Amino acid sequence: MAEENKTVKAKAVEPKKVADPATATICPATGQMITRAQELGIDTVFDRAVTLKPCNIGMQGTCCKICAMGPCRLPLPKGGIEGEDTRKGLCGATANTVAARNFARMVAAGVAAHSDHGRSVVEVFLSVARKETEDYTIKDPGKLLQIAPYFDVATTVEVDGEEVDRDLDEIALEVAEKALNEWGKPEGELSYLKRAPEPLYEKWKKNGVLPRNIDREVVEIMHRTHMGVDQDYKNLVKQCTRASLADGWGGAMMATDFQDIMFGSPSPLQSEANMGIMKEDHVNIIIHGHEPVLSEMIVAAAQSKEMIDYAKENGAKGIQLGGICCTGNEILQRHGVPTAGTFLQQELAIITGACDAMVVDVQCVFQNLANVAKCFHTKLITTHPIARMEQENVLHIEFDEHHAMEDAKRIVTIAIDNFENRDVEVMIPPHKSTQIAGFGVESIEYHLGGTFRGSYYTLNDNIINGRIRGVAGVVGCNNARTKHNEGHITIIKELIKNDVLVLTTGCSAIACGTHGLLTPETAGVFCGPGLAEVCETVGIPPVLHLGSCVDNSRILLAATEMVKAGGLGKDLCDLPAAGSAPEWMSEKAIAIGQYFVSSGVYTVFGYHMPLDGAPVLKAYLYNELETIYGGKWDCEPDPVKHARLMIAHIDKKRKELGIDKARERVLMDMADRQKLELA
Ligand code: BF8
């Protein structure tokens, strides 16, 4: 007993393990704020990642907790399995079934998150169409007219034998009602599927994976993964495909489109990135989450004379907004509001001591924000009925689109009133970078398209002649189990060095802004000669910020435009293109990965995949899926090797298209030119 007490005592005096900023991040501002938090005795996700280890069996994907006979844990034996795999749960579920069910539930959650966001946006649009709100309007009628035909909504009418434009309000109402129906229509298939190249659509049809409606595919995953239902990993993966397509070519794509219609389609604009955008002498409001419906109003409120004057009356020089996560991307791409940081920087923005209010909606919000806010004057405000926090210091101001501006002004006023309550010495890291964001399908066409064909002709031409080797979509989260931003930045630098044009979204895009990769000048510093030449000629960065995670739909549509422009095959899987999520952590990333793969894209994830405990399922996802949809999964934690895998795939596709020789010639020309320059 005495000995036991001694051990307890000895443990109690052990210093608490904390993160080493040098190994936790490549971002100096983040490193500085991790240290600051440690000085103040406040733990952050970086410290918790040091003390809380992930569960090894969960990591392998083979912990089954779907019934109360378990959890049944089926780790892979250390030496692997020779001969028959006899592992099974109490019900007999194999490791493949368990891991496939867990994977499927991640897909379901990811699809649900994106698509429920999409539904909220379409509901607001319905209010606009019904004239129930004056705070939102139709800012991009062109996009409304562009999507109307997919919902079988006529944009013209016949009057006295003549075809004339139909009333926009009528179109809006019909589109809104039909779009909302996509979540629960009783028969048929999703309306947007036909936006995909025809061979891809036919592939989905042949394999029986055309989504019927969005909600049904999510519900069906939950049913199939209930105890004792689907016990064939291939059949489970098939439903993962169907549900994920309901996201990428359904809920997420509608979120993007209806946001563009109501808030404006983005076009390139200049802004800044990283925590250095916060200002000590301003009221700082950090907006965090995913749905831009409220944040649009906060931006408008914060820019109003009334609110700016009120801030000045309260001793501030003005109001500084900053975005975190995808809400940050949304208000960046449409209004140029600077990004304050990625997913992993959310606690740190409060630790500056200068955050007067942090406003959150849904997804990727740490509950620990409330604990951090408690140490400062910061008002943490939740705004969504489905995303509340239990801590007492959290304010909940429920947002309602019918009085959106009123809600937004109330929130901004709370932040202004709180300015004088700052109690801890302010420490804002000085680091910030210039960024150009706001590229979309249309602006890529404008910059890299051909005016005479009005398409992606110039982009394709430069891919065919080899100046651009291929295109990569690098997207997704940060993960506290990997060094913050290192994966994103190393992979992207390696890609552009090898003449691969990068399209980026989500926290990857924020990381690129933070590390200065989103400027045209980047081309001259980091790019291979071919890509640099193209970027310098048309004046774009080699890394194009396409928005938030739901805006991955823009990547699908941009790739579709490339197919349409000609010369690069007939299907998305023919393109010299690849996808990547270097530091993924969320279930949404798995849903995105699955729809990229099912749309024909070779998709590499960093960190690890929860599949190691089920090698047969893993081989199916990493190899066999390619024979069905033309795309497949892969995983490589080492960033340079990760990028090389993508480049090797791009080169394989160039060879299949017969354009590999063109590239050799271009490179030879370049090398010759460089030799000449040196001489
Ligand atoms: O939806 S990239 S950490 S913020 S999940 Fe979350 Fe991942 Fe960031 Fe945006 Ni996407």
Residues whose N, C-alpha, C, O or C-beta is under 5 A from the ligand:
A	BS01	BF8	C325 C326 F343 C364 G476 C477 N478 G506 C507 C549 S586 K588
